[in-house]
Amino acid sequence: METSKILKCLFSVVLLISSFHVSPCVSFTSFVFGDSLVDAGNNDYLFTLSKADSPPYGIDFKPSGGRPTGRFTNGRTISDIIGQSLGAKSFPPPYLAPNTRAADAILRGINYASGASGILDKTGFLFIGRVPLREQVNYFEQSRNYMVNVMGENRTKEFLKKAIFSLTIGSNDILNYIQPSITFFFGEKTSKTTLQDFMVSNLTIHLQRLHELGARKFVVVGVGPLGCIPFVRALKLLPSEQCWTKVNELVQGYNNKLKEELTRLNQEMGPEAIFVYANSYDVFSSIIINYRQYGFENADQPCCGGYFPPFVCFKRNDQNDTSVLCDDRSKYVFWDAYHPTEAANIIIAGKLLDGDESISFPINIRELYNYNL
């Protein structure tokens, strides 16, 4: 029995060392947390109404040959694009995928993100299955335990110091709040200020937990202009090129409080840790307002699924049984009623990667990657 344990341990170490020699992307490791904006396929392995496992999702995702991967867009997500720009040759695999090995956490990182999830545990309950942020952090703790078993505590700490931890979450908490059919978490709807504070305080708890587990380089993405996405605009029956102002004000209030909290965390935990606020709101708003300058032709309607409920984007074997799909995906800002196209994601990723302090604060993501702790 003891001999078996020793052999198993030696095999794991040999596998780890050999993987470091042959893997082309070990210099960049990221751990991705969030919702459907960055989900790489975790929801494919859940019983849930929030899935992107059928065509035409993934139609422009080259690594899969255009087959769906569980990403809620036609191609790459923002985190995919940023990773490639920083040298990654492959993407962090979804944690729940059966073929994801524990060693992947050391080789390329892991994606824990889940469509329909939120900062708050009950967010997305109407979709049934999803992985709330609290559980995503618990999953990372399991990955960390594997690292410690293989590398030891000290080497794990050194390894995690260099990895980037990105959190793209909060949209669903606000979407659940504004929908008239959803009484906020089975009770009276709270005030907007209380919601914002509750989201920030809960997110802070999870950031502190990740810090306790060894995370030091954080990217926390603010919520985008939800009042301008096709789903929300349809709820309000807004005409072309108009957004729901009150929703955007709610989002901006949350983002301002989030940025203030991250500034406080930097003062409290820095310089041994750094929290970057990624201002996706202004970046995406600029694309929507100035869409023609960015090469788009449509910033109102989704490329897939149509402009009215139920916004279902699908394509079956029978070509006659297909939802509305635009002719040129590169000319649309929105892929479906909720998510950007890959073309929009490329622009957003580029801005967050190399933008000034108005976009990424206190430093941009490329600077964070090169930042020595």
Sequence and secondary structure as in RCSB ss.txt:
>XXXX:A:sequence
METSKILKCLFSVVLLISSFHVSPCVSFTSFVFGDSLVDAGNNDYLFTLSKADSPPYGIDFKPSGGRPTGRFTNG
RTISDIIGQSLGAKSFPPPYLAPNTRAADAILRGINYASGASGILDKTGFLFIGRVPLREQVNYFEQSRNYMVNV
MGENRTKEFLKKAIFSLTIGSNDILNYIQPSITFFFGEKTSKTTLQDFMVSNLTIHLQRLHELGARKFVVVGVGP
LGCIPFVRALKLLPSEQCWTKVNELVQGYNNKLKEELTRLNQEMGPEAIFVYANSYDVFSSIIINYRQYGFENAD
QPCCGGYFPPFVCFKRNDQNDTSVLCDDRSKYVFWDAYHPTEAANIIIAGKLLDGDESISFPINIRELYNYNL
>XXXX:A:secstr
 HHHHHHHHHHHHHHHHHHHHH TTTT  EEEEESTTT  SGGGGS BS    STTTTTT GGGTT   S SSSS
  HHHHHHHHTT SS   BTT TT  TTHHHHTEEE   TT  SSTTTTGGGB    HHHHHHHHHHHHHHHHHH
H HHHHHHHHHHSEEEEE  HHHHHHHH TTS GGGS    HHHHHHHHHHHHHHHHHHHHHTT  EEEEE    
GGGSHHHHHHTT  TT   HHHHHHHHHHHHHHHHHHHHHHHHHTTSSEEEEE HHHHHHHHHHTGGGGT SEEE
EESBS SSTT    B SSTTSB  B S GGGEEESSSS B HHHHHHHHHHHHH  TTTEESS HHHHHH   
